[in-house]
Amino acid sequence: MADGVPAAEVYETLATPEGVDRAFAKLDQIKSDIVWWEAGAQPPQLLADGEVVMSTGYNGRLFSAMVSEGKPFAIVWDGQVQEYDLFAVPKGAPNKDEALEYIKFATSTKPLADQSKWIAYGPPRRSSQSLVGLFEDGKTEMAPHMPTNPANMGNALVSSYDYWVDHETEMTERFNVWLSK
């Protein structure tokens, strides 16, 4: 995307050798300016300390730094990468029915919207969007801070599990070689 590929075409482009070369050529251009982070707490700290002027990061961590700690940050949603969390019930689980009932509850409209009272992770259900209310501080409207807010989704890249299942090993190997140079 940093090289002009529209979000909707990223995985189609990366599925070609030329697309992968293009991505790594872009990485070559910025390599000397990259500050790597390994834990979710690092991006807000790097920003707060002035070690970086922009960063990727988990939106919940950045929101917390902005609202709870008063940090002068702003999230740029253009080009966000969305990942999904999942529930799974292991085959043969002794409490399968109870687990399925919990999943039914936890993924229903109101509970998903209610989560936004505590963290800025967007509810994946469209039916939850209109029910998103205030943060636990009782004054911060959460809807603008949700990655799934329609206003924030215009150029979102939804991670492709199909792509990564087929290409993760080769991309990780190439990235590690690139990183070591």
N, C-alpha and C positions, 0 to 999 in steps of 0.2 A: 504494500500500500504506500510505503514511503517513496517508492519509485513510480507511482502513478497508476498502479493496478487497482481497479475498483474492487471494493470488498467482495462483491458478488462473483468476481473472477479470480480471487486469490488461489483457491485450491485447484481450479482448472489450470492456472498458470504454473503453480508449483508441481503439477503432475507431469510437467515436461522437463527434460534436462535443461533447456534454455531458460525456463522459469526459475529453476533452482540456481542456475548460474547468475541470473539477474538478481535474485535475492542476496546471494553472497557478494556480488559486486557492490550492492548498496551497503551491506555490512562493512565491506572493505573501506568505503568512504567515511564511515563514522567510527571505526574501530578505536582510534586513538582517543576519542572523546567519551567512550563508554565507561561508566562506573557500574560494576556488577553488584547485585544484591542477592542474598540467599534466604532471608527471612522476611516475613510480612511487615515487621516493625521497622525495617531498615529504610524503605523509601520516604516515609514521613520524616524520619530522623535526618536522612541525608538532605532533604529539602530544608528542614528547620535549621540545620547547621550551615547551610549555604554551600555545601559540598557539590550540589548539583542545582541546576535551575529548572529542570523538569525531570520527570521520572515516570516509569510505569509503576503500577502498584495496585493493591486490592482496594477497591472503592470504599469498602467498609472502614479500612484503616485510615484512608485519607479523609473520609467524612468525619470520623472520630477526632482526628487531629484538628480539622477545621472548626467543628461545632463544640466539642467538649474541651478542647485545649486552646481554642481561639487562634489557631495558626492561619496566616493569610494565604491559604492555598485556594486554587480553583481547579475543578476537574474538567478536563476537555474530553467530551464524550465522543467527538468525531474520531472514528477509527477504533473505537473500543473493541476488545476481543472478549466475547462472551463464552464462558464455560458453564456447563451444567453439573450440578451435584445430583446424585441419584440415590435412591433407596434400593436395597436388595434383600431378599430373604433367602438365606442359604437353603439349598435342597436338604430336606430331612430335618429342618429346624423344629425343635420340640414345641414351640409356641407359634407356629405358622399363622393360625387364625388371628391371634392377638396382634402379631406383627403386621398383618394385612390391614387390620382395623386401624392400627396406628398410622400406617401409610395413608389410608383413606382419609383419616382426620387431618394429618399433617399437610396433605396436598390439596385440601379443600379450600375454597375461595376465602373465607373469613380468616382462618388461621394463617394462611400465607400473607394476607394483608396485614394482620396483627403483628407479624414478625418485624415489620418496618418500624415499630415503636422502639426497637432496641438496636437495630443495625440496618444499614443502607443497602442490603442485598435485595434486589428486586424480586418481587413475586413473579414466577413464570406464567401464572394464569392471567389472561386478559381480564377475566371477571374480577380479579382482585384489585386491579388498578384504581378503580373509582373508590375503593374502600381504604386506600392507604391514607393514614392520618398524620398525626403529629408525633415527633420524636418524644422520648421519655422526658425531655425538658419542658414539654407542654407548650412550646412556642414555635418550634422549627417544623415547617411543612416538609414532609418527607418526599412527596411525589417528585419534585425537581431533582432529588438526589438519587433516584432509583435508576439503575442502568436500563431497566425494562420500561421506563417511562417512554411513551411514544416519541416525545420530543428529543430523547437521547438516543434513539435507535436508528436515525437516518442513515448512518454509514457504519453500522455495527458489523463486525465480522464474527459470525457464529463458528466456533471451532468445529472442525469436521472430524468426528471420531473415525469415520470410514477412511479418510485420508491418513490419519495418524496410525491406524492399525496397519495399513499397508506400507507406510513410509517412515515410521518413527526410527527404526534401527539405522537405516541408511542416512537419514537426516541428522541423527545424533552423532553418528560417526563422522560425517562431513563437518558438522559444527565443531566437534572436538578437535579435528585436524586444523580447521580454520583458526580456532581459538589458540592453539599451541604455536602458531606461526608468529 
